[in-house]
Amino acid sequence: MLPNFSYVRVHSVKEALEHLSSGKTCIHAGGTDLLGCLEKNLIAADKVVSLGRLSDLKGVREEGGGVRIGALTSISELARHPVIVEKYRALSQAAAQVASPQLRNQGTLGGNLCQKPRCWYYRGEFDCLRKGGEICYAVVGDNRFHCIFGGDPCYIVHPSDTAAALVALEAEVRITGPGGTRAVPLEDFFVTPEKDVRKETSLERGEILMEVVVPVPAPGSVSSYRKVRARNSWDFALAGVAIVLGMSGGTVKKCRVVLSGAAPIPWRSREAEQALQGQSLGAEVIARAAEAAVSKAQPLDHNAYKIPMFRGLLEQELKKLASLL
């Protein structure tokens, strides 16, 4: 049952910050998951502040060779925007694989990055660690879709596809709050359970995620994102991988490999990156990088299938990228 709350549609960021400064308030952007979270008391709020009228937080703008993406930009716009499609292929592919067409039309980039975990214990009638309880029920329960990296003590997986692509693309977020504006590398924006089991992001009370800034791609770079899911539409990633390669003369000069559906945060695989760095993309190097990506996996009782899934997915995507060079 939904709690009682007031609803305010603001006309400026300043007005939004004023409303967020007192009481139990939450932000409404696309709202595709908000009502569910309020109903299940995952978010406690007596006031909902809608940002929908803030046109300054919408759209993709080129600047200095890179792009600035407003937090209220729809996932559909990201998937089809010509600049994103041309220069940031991994992001356009990730956006195109989010949920269903209806949810992509309504959902926003900011909401996709800040969404709550989809763990069925967290979303269900369980007093789990993330809700202030004493145990993570996934450890001994049904953990088919839970993480194989970075889980202790909470074994959720981060649900965002765009997050993995943007971490691989070295994006940063701009945040505004009572203390002013700050920039945070997206890789540092997400919070592991080890640091704080109750938080998913580094957003503080009263802060608003304003935009995502993606730097200009390195010369000779290629990128991709792909995920495997139980159903070919709607579902979250069982395993996903975002890859960005900076090539020079057939050699990998720079690379970022980020896994989705693997960990409580978008999981950067430095082991795979190390195996690729300074190498040409031959079959042996690709196989070695794919094996390195899962070398430190710690599966639970029912999700060890993810190890060969990630290995095969990474190997296939690297071969595809090699064919484009």
Buried (B, 14 or more C-beta within 10 A) or exposed (E): EEEEBEEBBBEEBEBBBBBBEEEEBBBBBBBBBBEBBBEBEBBEBEBBBBBBEBEEBBBBEEEEEBBBBBBBBBBBBBBEBEBBBEBBBBBBBBBBBBBEBEBBEBBBBBBBBBBBBBBBBBBEEBEBBBBEEEBBBBBEBBBBBBBBBBBBEBBBBBBBBBBBBBBBBBBBBBBBBEEEEEEBEBBEBBBBBEEEBEBBBBBEEBBBBBBBBBEEBBEBBBBBBBBBBEEEEEBBBBBBBBBBBBBEEEBBBBBBBBBBBBBBBBBBBBBBBBBBBEBBBEEEBBBBBBBBBBEEBEBBEEBEEBBEBBBEBBBBBBBEBBEEE
